[in-house]
Amino acid sequence: MSTPSTPKKLRRIAILTSGGDAPGMNAAIRAAARAALDRGVEVYGVYEGYQGLIDANMKLYKSPRELCNIINKSGTYLYTARCEAFKTPEGMAKVIENCKRRRIDGVIAIGGDGTFRGATDLSKHGIPTIGIPGTIDNDITSTDVTIGFDTAMNTAMNMIDNLRDTCESHARCNVIEVMGRWSGNIALRTGIASGASAIAIPEIPFDEDAAIQKIIAQKEQGKRSFIVVVSEGLVGYAEKLAKTIQEKTAIETKFARLAHIQRGGKPTLQDRLLASELGYTAIQYLFEGKSDIVVCKEDGKIGYKNISDALLVDRMFKKKMTEEEYAALSAEDKEWMEARCAKLLADMQRLYDIANNIC
Ligand code: ADP
């Protein structure tokens, strides 16, 4: 492999995972660390996210052989934590001091939108930082996919299949809440893949009466087992819906929350591949002198967005953008952000319509 010349300012870099863990994070750590080592740069693996930068809790990797056999492991090898102290001037001062002392002049931060806010703060304090989207929720608007999403969907689908087995034996309905704090991505896709009678997600209005009528009609056609998948983003709704379905259909209806089981498990091939691509490319960008960006995958191509843009388009999609923020956008930014949000919503609507037509 060719070894491009190392820009002088990059002597050592640090890699961390922060926020919620996601299967495939280890593959991203491995790819980024090895790509940096390949360029002759030493790598610190920082434990417990930004907390590890404050506490100087890190390990120096000098050889790619120190990152063996982690690509197939679940969780995050570097552990993760939520760190409020990082947001304070004192916390940041500690981070800067620790980075200077260890000659760290670039950081790769793997996580979700909170992690990217931290990456922006680090970049502003003179430490070039690049974000990699790692979250099972797939709720980062600027990328089509995030690390962990595929594994979480497969885990949820397999759990729902198990529930289906027992529903079929007992002639029951099961309402299952799957993860997705602001997002119906896991619910929509696992709902289709597990043959759900109805799917409820935050992005598209849910017609409860129509769903109940459909379940009644299916029962009359001879169906014995019924699966309804609800996103966690509709806070508290899944449990209520289970009660309503039982009352209105007279079908015994159970509620299940899959919760953190979706965060664990061996990463799928798709997640290992995505994490390897994103981790490797993040290092290329760092060596090109880029900073304060998040690596994204859109329409099959790896690219990047400035973190401020990524956070804004995210706020737009999740309807959290204020009027002031909207008014401050340039015409060009408005155009691509609105197009991006419209595309994501159209993709979801298309899948939602398919789900409703084939159950
Ligand atoms: P995720 O990255 O999965 O969205 P969090 O929102 O918990 O998870 O963020 C992870 C960590 O990123 C936080 O514990 C904190 O250390 C850092 N962080 C979050 N928000 C900010 C912020 N506004 N400014 C600086 N750092 C932040």
Residues whose N, C-alpha, C, O or C-beta is under 5 A from the ligand:
A	BS01	ADP	S18 G19 G20 Y50 A81 R82 C83 E84 F86 K87 G111 G112 D113 G114 T115 R117 G118 D121
